[in-house]
Amino acid sequence: MLNFLDILAKLFLDSILFAVTYAAILNVKLSSITKRIPYVILCMLSTAGISMLDDSSFWQTIVAWIYAFIYLMLLYGLPPQKNLYTFAFTHIICSLIQLSMVLVTLPFTDMPFTRYSAYIADPINILIMFLIYRFAHLNKAYDTLVIKNSTSRYIILSVFMFLLLMTAYQRLSPTDFIRGLMTIVIVLIVILILYTGMYKNYMCLRESQKQLQSYEQYLPIIEDLINQVRMRQHDYNNELQAISMLPISYTDYDALTAALTRELNASYADNVIKNSHLLKINMKLIAGFLFSKMNLAQERNIDLDIDVKNSTLTSKAAEFELLDVMSILVDNAFDATGDSGRIRVIIDSDGETTTIETFNAGPHLTAEMRKDFFAKGYSTKPLKDGAYSRGIGLYKLKQLTSKYHGDILLDNQIIDGQNCIHFAVRI
């Protein structure tokens, strides 16, 4: 009976530690899982009973691992594959905390891995994890390293398997394990160093791929503009010849003025000529994007006014990231503007940062609305079934701007008697 209670107590402490770690990783409230606790208690009792079948520490550890995997899957309602990734990430974090405790207590005990010493260490570990849950952002690390990065995900699984083997070895031969503890710590440090190098290379490759995708998307558009401008140059001679003949065709001043005005207005209305100033922008991805939006505005009969005050754009952000910022702002303005509406875009650069401003008609924004605009999942555009499909763009805009310590301004301005939503981003 005493052994059963001993095993049950250890399972209980480990369950709390893993449950809090899962809550931090998945960014959920602990109160949201209380309904599943009765099922977990039954699982815990049955696991403690199974562990009684053999006194081997190794066997009891294997049973505890299986229990922990099933227990957490039931508690959080995760599919097996996602639960495996989350369990591996959780096991690594908890192992690092426990290993830190071992290194602290090692000078004071010869056997820091006994079950009874765990009764002292585990509550401290749980307290540490509660602090991490409250103040840290494990969910962001989990999202970056596990969800979005297949390379680091497989490395984490490898480290997880290494930790399982290390724990199994400790259970089979605790004395030899303590002697080789420093070797194991060195191996872990080497793995982390190698992982750091691989992760940096992966992030560089990822940014290069994003930039390449942006070039593949927008360079053909700017090349199309260049070709149109070149083709348009062949028509200049005919237009200049026509203008030179106007004094012969119209002998009086008023008729000549009217004819000359018609010719100039026709040339100014030419979409190619209006857009040719975009070729002066030093960032061709930006030029291609703006040209595509001017073509879209022409199709929707939207009055799109793009004012490029400085064609030499500079920013700490990469070109494709600056393009992301601009596309979020301009796309939002298009979404909020109906056909035959008006949008104004101002682009300027001071030699260190680039400022992008957009103006489009919209409702008066309260302080609460301005705050909600940048919340993840917030949107003012519901789908037909009442669900929201947007709410990511401005949240991403805020993250990109914060990454480079930029500024975002959102306010209302009255233009020609109409209330407009004004965005200004400096990055």
SEDREN-185800 format. One record per residue (C-alpha): x, y, z; residue in one letter. Coordinates in pm, whole numbers, plus 50000, padded with zeros to 5 digits. Layout:
REM SEDREN-185800
XYZA...
//
This chain:
REM SEDREN-185800
500005000050000M502835023850087L504495017249751N501195024049571F500785057849745L504435065649674D503965059549300I500655078349300L502235108749467A505035109449208K502525106548923L500485134749075F503485158449097L504635150248744D501075154648614S500835189748756I504255199048615L503395186448266F499865201248273A501185236048354V503885232848087T501285222447828Y499115252247927A502075275847877A503005260247541I499455259447402L498575293247560N495395280847731V493935287648073K494225259848329L490575265148419S489555254048068S490695218048132I488975211948466T486125192348304K488535164648200R490195160548540I487955131048656P489085110448354Y492685119348432V492315107848795I491045073948675L494005071848437C496385080548722M494945054348957L495075027048694S498675036348603T499765034748967A498145000348992G499934987848679I503255000948812S502784978849121M503134947548905L506904951448904D509284968449148D511734977148871S512355014548846S512905010548473F509524993548423W507715019648631Q509325047348426T508125031748098I504585029348237V504785065648356A505825077548008W502905059847844I500585073948110Y501915109348061A501375107747684F497785094847715I496995117248014Y498015149247833L496245139047513M493015133747709L493455165147917L493965188647621Y492065169547354G495005168847111L495385145446812P498205119946857P500685136546616Q500365171346763K500425156247111N503725138947025L505355171946921Y503955189947225T504955161547458F508515161547320A508815199247363F507345197147713T509665168447812H512725188247701I511675219147899I510855199248213C514105179448181S516125211648160L514415224748474I514935191848656Q518555189648541L519165224748672S517755214049007M520025183349007V523115204548938L522125227449226V521485199049473T524305176049359L526915190249603P524555182749895F523545146849820T525115115249683D521855102649530M519875131649382P517715109049164F515875089849434T512095091149449R512145107749790Y514455135849679S511955142149399A509315151349660Y511465181749737I512555189749383A509195185249206D507265212149400P510105236249324I509965226348956N506205232048954I506665266449109L509265275248846I506915263648570M504035283948713F506265314848693L507165306248333I503485300848256Y502625334548406R505425356548272F507135339147978A505885332247624H506505295347563L503675295147308N505695317847077K508755295447105A506575264847039Y504965281446737D508365291346594T510315259646668L507675232546631V504705244446424I506425265846159K509845249546137N510065213246027S513875212746068T513825222946435S510825200046493R512855169546392Y515815181446600I513525185046901I512225149746846L515845137446829S516755155247153V513575140847307F514615105447214M518085111947354F516565123247684L514375092247700L517405069847647L519365089747905M516545085948160T516225048748087A519985044848139Y519745063248471Q516965039948584R518965008948490L522295020848631S521955051448857P525525050048994T527185049648651D524795076848536F525915100848810I529555094448718R528815102648354G526525132048425L529025158348311M529575139147988T525835139347927I525665176748000V528495183147753I526715162447486V523545182847540L525485215447511I527105203547186V523675194147047I522295228447137L525265246046973I524845225446657L521135232246658Y521705269846698T523965270146392G521505249446189M518605271346296Y520425303446194K521165288245854N517545277645823Y516285312745903M518665328045646C517465302945388L513855310045479R514305347545430E516035341445097S513125319644985Q510605346445084K512555372644894Q512805349944590L509045343844597Q508435381344612S510725387244316Y509025359544119E505645375544188Q506375412144121Y509355414143883L507265402143585P504835430543665I507555457243664I509025441943349E505595445443190D505565482343286L509055486843136I507935470242812N504835492042797Q506915523542849V509325512742572R506445505742336M504925539242427R508135557242333Q507575547541970H504335567141973D505965599042100Y507245609141756N503755607241609N502305627041899E505025653541876L504465655841500Q500725659641558A501335687341813I503735705041577S501025705241309M498385720741538L499345757141452P498735748941084I495355732541152S494125758841402Y494905794541306T493095812541591D494455812641948Y491385798442126D491015768541890A494765761541911L494655762942292T491695739142308A493345714442068A496635715642257L494805710042586T493015679542443R496315664342329E497995670142665L495015656742860N494995625442643A498675619842712S498245625543086Y495305601443099A497485574342948D497905548643226N501425539443111V502645575243134I500965580243472K502715549243607N506145554543451S507365573943758H507285541043953L510375530043760L512405555443955K511835536544284I515035518344387N513125488444524M511655470744222K509405448144431L507675479244567I507405493844217A505875461744081G503385459644366F502255495944322L501885491143947F499685460544003S497495480744241K497195509243991M495985484243732N493485470143986L492295505344068A491695511843698Q489625479943671E487485489443974R487295526143875N488995536144201I490825569244215D494235557544343L496635586044411D500195574044477I502605601344584D506235589744597V508055618744762K511435601444763N512195573644513S515235561644710T513705540744987L515785529645284T514795508045581S516235484145837K513665459045715A514405437245415A512745446945088E510255418245103F509325427845461E508775463945358L506635450045077L504615430345336D503975462345533V502915481245221M500705453245091S498865450445426I498145487745433L497155491145067V495145458745056D493215469645365N492475502945197A491195484844885F489055461545098D487465491345273A486895511044951T484055503644713G484155507944337D484485544444228S485995552644569G489235570744644R492515559544804I495605580144864R499055565044929V502085585845034I505585570445038I508585589145176D512055581245310S514435601545526D517575581645445G517185557845739E513525547645750T510605546145510T507175560345591T504045546445425I500715564445465E497275554445339T493995573745338F490615558245261N487035566045351A485825549045668G483965552645997P485095573746288H487465552846502L487165553346879T490145546747107A488835511447176E488475504046802M492025515846734R493285492447005K491305462746867D492515468746511F495865452646588F494565423446796A495055389046644K491815376646487G490015410246498Y488245419846177S485495442946061T484745421145756K482505391145841P481945363145595L478495353445473K478125326745739D479035351446012G482585338846069A485675360146030Y488355351645779S490685381045838R492285397746134G495845385946071I497185414045848G497295442646098L498515418946371Y501385409146141K501945445946060L502375453446430K504845424646470Q506945435846171L506995471846292T507945461546646S510715439146509K512505469946369Y511375494246644H509175513546404G506045534046469D502385529946373I499865558446368L496145552346322L493705581546333D490865599246152N491295628245913Q488695649045732I489495652345360I487125671545131D484425669445397G484685631345422Q485955611745722N489015590645629C490985563845810I494645573445812H497445548045862F501065558745889A503845533345940V507505542645981R509885513245957I
//
